[in-house]
């Protein structure tokens, strides 16, 4: 299949101007000023992107694809993600993780869900483990999981500074990072450790101590949820000043933010104002995680579910409300997570890269088309493919 996207403004994520993008099979064949399509030729799918922006497919690096939650009892366990949820959010690559519950949900089930999503049409990876240390793995160790299992690119989400964590020691934590790093080196993967940062007393102290007392590089860990409170946010800024990636969570209710929570779009602007390079900042949705819902006087009125569609919502707000230019805002869900996770064929519109493309309406800033590895999955807002059991 050949697809030609014509007359759109291309953000690679760097702005390239008005171009035509040619997709052949599952790869980007090239980017041209103007392609003249022969009248009598093989079947070509032509998408007119006039008045629209052409962006790389979005990468969501922290999603509970198997479901999450459960801290309020069995009835608060959230459901598995559906393919259509991801596509409607412009997500073409997703990384799945477990959370608090590593008993009723396990890595084997997470791997099976990742393979299912992959078969349905979206690139999917996972982290081995859950909140707890020692890490529950498929093979004997974190290292061998990363080396031997294609879908596993690291470990996570490992919880620290949180009453729900296993309260592992610093040495226990460093052992996980070391194993993931060596596993990544031997397999050509990132071997990243996705670190859940709670609102506890220790904040990011394990990460700072790791840099002071070991030879492990700052790039081996990505602390997530750093916008959960002002205290954690400021600790995240200090970690970023040491050269590390930081990840802001987009799933929240903008109408009822938790006390002291920093909205992701605002956090992005504030970090840039603090001198943090845009290339160190990522967004992830925490999709399918449970979200407590409160009324205006702070009373718990129910539980919501983290939404993967919040990923682009916060990018949109960063551009439209918080004065972040589009080139920078798009990097936090495209090229930055691709670089951090060593997904070398993702995150850019460039010759030879995977044909993952999102087209948005320039005026309404709304997702119109989604192409996953050359296959059009969303056209003018209408789903063309759905999950196996979706109506």
ABEGO torsion letter per residue (X at the ends): XBBBBBGBBBBOABBAEBBBBBBBEABBAEBBABBBBBABBBBBBBBBABGBBBBBBBBBABBBAAEBEGAAEAAABBBBBBAAAAAAAGBABBBBBBBABAAABBAAAAAAAAAAAAAAGBBBBBBBEBABOBBBBABABAAAAAAABAABAEBOBBBBGBAABAGBBAAAAAAAAAAAAAAAAAAGBAGBBBBBBBABAAEAAAAAAAAAABABBAAABBBBGAAABAAAAAAAAAAAAAGBBBBBBABBBAABBBBGBBBAAAAAAAAAAAGBBAAABBBBAGBGBBBBBBBAAGBBAEBBBBBAAAAAAAAAAAAAAAGBBAAAAAAAABAAAAAAAGBAABGBBBBGBBBBBBBBBAAAGBBABBBBGGBBABBGGBBABBBAABX
